[in-house]
Amino acid sequence: MTDPVPGGAPSAGPPSVPRPERSRRESLFELVVVDLAGIVLILVLFATMQLYFTVQEAIRYWVADQYVPLANGAFYLLVVVGGVYLVSRLIRRGS
């Protein structure tokens, strides 16, 4: 009896079925979706930066002068903890 694969190893499974080519319309649609997602991501980044600086102004406006450094420190700590949390979730989701 002859081996199906040279070297005596059995085949790993059914033969691979060639995937049908995606239509040009589907690939163009995916490209548009990815581009729109990129534009939205840039807008969200810009809005986040604006919010960050607006919160700084609000702290200076609403908090007494002697407590501004404390309020800024709490806000910075909140931003750092939130950023680390989001990055760790993205890393766990990717692996």
N, C-alpha and C positions, 0 to 999 in steps of 0.2 A: 504494500500500500504506500502511496506517496503522500508526503506532507503538503498541506495546502499553502504553507508559507515556507520559503527557503530558510533553512536553519532549524527546522523542527518545531518552531513555536506555533501554537494554535492561533488562529485569527482572533482578533480582539472583539469582533462583533460583525454585524451585517455590513456589507459593502457600503461605502459612503455614497449618498445620493447627491448628485449635483444640484446646487441651489439654483432656482430660476433667477435670472437677472432681474434686478429691480428696474422698474420703468423709469424713464427720465423724469417723468412728472413727480414720482415719489421722491427721488433724490433731490429735485429742486425744492419740493415742499419741505423736506427735512433741512435743507440749507437755509431756507427762509425762516423756519422756526428757530434754528440755532442762532441766526443773526438777530432776530427779534429778542430772543432771550438775552443775548449779549448787550443789546441796547438797554433793555430793562434793567439788567444788572448794573450798568454804568449809571443809570438814573437813580437807582436805589443807593448806590455808593455815594453819589453826590448829595442826595437827600439826607443820608445818614451823617455826612460831614456837616451839613447845614444844621441838623438837629443837635449835633454835638456842640457846636459853637453857640447855638441859641440857648442851650441849657446853661452854658457858662455865663452868658449874659443874664439869664434869669436868676442864677445863683447870686451874682453881684447885685442884682436889683432887689431881690426878696430877702436875702440873708443879711443880718447885721455885719458891719465891717469886720468886727473881731472874730466872727465865725466863718467868714468866707474861706479861709484856707482849710478849715475842717470840712466844710461842705464840699469844696473842690476835691479834697482827698477822698472823701466817701464816694463821690461821683466817679473819680478815676478808678478807685478800687472796684466799683460796680462794673465799669466798662472792661477792666482787665479780667475779672472773674467771668463775665459774660462771654468775652472773646475766647478765653481758654475753654470754657464749656462748649461753645459752638465748634471750635476747631477739633476738640476731642470727639465730639459726635460725628463730625465729618470724617475723621480718621477711622473711627469704628465702623461707620457705614461703608466706607470704601474697601475695608478689608474683609 
